[in-house]
């Protein structure tokens, strides 16, 4: 991903190798370099929400892969078998419930999600975060809470990921109380959130998170708000706020605005008339949004 300063005699490049055959070059998405290359063969290693200052959503990244001639996106195929159908790498709640039920046929295995109503008696409950909210409320005694692939919470590209991961562990601790067990599957066992939970010392996570947020200017060391709604309304709101706040976006129906501190953010949002923007459609402003 490093910049290539020169190629050929006198060039200072250290990551260029001369040879015969096709010319291979990396197109970096962080500065939209990939959008300016006309390649005969293009290989996409992965697509995820990264480089938020350049691409606001995965959809915007995918739009960059659209053909400039026919305005279509090429069909995704497996490079081994050529099939356009890809196998799911993560089992869903229902599939995981079925697999567990097959392993423990004498136990009652239940699938739980946000739409689940009153929970019947069960031995094992499999589900989303809703399990942590529903099990105790329905009077069930819980002896073990297991988090599968907890890294997707710890390492999520959200500024409050560590805080939200810690809250999940707190909810689990309330379920199992002092006699239960919390099992976490992770590849980063020394993450500050896990160390804080293991040592019963939340200040371990607080110190790291405070430093991170201060360096990045995230709340409470900076003001952050998310604009959502009709694309026309979001675009108009961004135009109105651009002179007073740092605006990231808009991208379709979403945008972010930042300020040096929460007081400045609040004053600007109260002072700027967003009535014309709201007249173009639904507009919602979330200050210090939970998931960005």
Secondary structure in CASP SS format (residue, H / E / C, confidence):
PFRMAT SS
TARGET T0000
AUTHOR 0000-0000-0000
METHOD secondary structure of the structure
MODEL  1
X C 1.00
X C 1.00
X C 1.00
X C 1.00
X C 1.00
X C 1.00
X C 1.00
X C 1.00
X C 1.00
X C 1.00
X C 1.00
X C 1.00
X C 1.00
X C 1.00
X C 1.00
X C 1.00
X C 1.00
X C 1.00
X C 1.00
X C 1.00
X C 1.00
X C 1.00
X C 1.00
X C 1.00
X C 1.00
X C 1.00
X C 1.00
X C 1.00
X C 1.00
X C 1.00
X C 1.00
X C 1.00
X H 1.00
X H 1.00
X H 1.00
X H 1.00
X C 1.00
X C 1.00
X C 1.00
X C 1.00
X C 1.00
X C 1.00
X C 1.00
X C 1.00
X C 1.00
X C 1.00
X C 1.00
X C 1.00
X C 1.00
X C 1.00
X C 1.00
X C 1.00
X C 1.00
X C 1.00
X C 1.00
X C 1.00
X C 1.00
X H 1.00
X H 1.00
X H 1.00
X H 1.00
X H 1.00
X H 1.00
X C 1.00
X C 1.00
X C 1.00
X C 1.00
X C 1.00
X C 1.00
X C 1.00
X C 1.00
X C 1.00
X C 1.00
X C 1.00
X C 1.00
X C 1.00
X C 1.00
X C 1.00
X C 1.00
X C 1.00
X C 1.00
X C 1.00
X C 1.00
X C 1.00
X C 1.00
X C 1.00
X C 1.00
X C 1.00
X C 1.00
X C 1.00
X C 1.00
X C 1.00
X H 1.00
X H 1.00
X H 1.00
X H 1.00
X H 1.00
X H 1.00
X H 1.00
X H 1.00
X H 1.00
X H 1.00
X H 1.00
X C 1.00
X C 1.00
X C 1.00
X C 1.00
X C 1.00
X E 1.00
X E 1.00
X E 1.00
X E 1.00
X C 1.00
X C 1.00
X C 1.00
X C 1.00
X C 1.00
X C 1.00
X C 1.00
X C 1.00
X C 1.00
X C 1.00
X C 1.00
X E 1.00
X E 1.00
X E 1.00
X E 1.00
X C 1.00
X C 1.00
X H 1.00
X H 1.00
X H 1.00
X H 1.00
X H 1.00
X C 1.00
X C 1.00
X C 1.00
X C 1.00
X C 1.00
X C 1.00
X C 1.00
X C 1.00
X C 1.00
X E 1.00
X E 1.00
X E 1.00
X E 1.00
X C 1.00
X C 1.00
X C 1.00
X H 1.00
X H 1.00
X H 1.00
X H 1.00
X C 1.00
X C 1.00
X C 1.00
X C 1.00
X C 1.00
X C 1.00
X H 1.00
X H 1.00
X H 1.00
X H 1.00
X H 1.00
X H 1.00
X H 1.00
X H 1.00
X H 1.00
X H 1.00
X H 1.00
X H 1.00
X H 1.00
X H 1.00
X H 1.00
X H 1.00
X C 1.00
X C 1.00
X C 1.00
X C 1.00
X E 1.00
X E 1.00
X E 1.00
X E 1.00
X C 1.00
X C 1.00
X C 1.00
X C 1.00
X C 1.00
X C 1.00
X C 1.00
X H 1.00
X H 1.00
X H 1.00
X H 1.00
X H 1.00
X H 1.00
X H 1.00
X C 1.00
X C 1.00
X C 1.00
X C 1.00
X H 1.00
X H 1.00
X H 1.00
X H 1.00
X H 1.00
X H 1.00
X H 1.00
X H 1.00
X H 1.00
X H 1.00
X H 1.00
X H 1.00
X H 1.00
X H 1.00
X C 1.00
X C 1.00
X C 1.00
X C 1.00
X C 1.00
X C 1.00
X E 1.00
X E 1.00
X E 1.00
X E 1.00
X E 1.00
X E 1.00
X E 1.00
X C 1.00
X H 1.00
X H 1.00
X H 1.00
X H 1.00
X H 1.00
X H 1.00
X H 1.00
X H 1.00
X H 1.00
X H 1.00
X H 1.00
X C 1.00
X C 1.00
X C 1.00
X C 1.00
X E 1.00
X E 1.00
X E 1.00
X E 1.00
X E 1.00
X E 1.00
X C 1.00
X C 1.00
X E 1.00
X E 1.00
X E 1.00
X E 1.00
X E 1.00
X E 1.00
X C 1.00
X C 1.00
X H 1.00
X H 1.00
X H 1.00
X H 1.00
X H 1.00
X H 1.00
X H 1.00
X H 1.00
X H 1.00
X H 1.00
X C 1.00
X C 1.00
X C 1.00
X H 1.00
X H 1.00
X H 1.00
X H 1.00
X C 1.00
X C 1.00
X C 1.00
X C 1.00
X E 1.00
X E 1.00
X E 1.00
X E 1.00
X E 1.00
X C 1.00
X C 1.00
X C 1.00
X C 1.00
X C 1.00
END
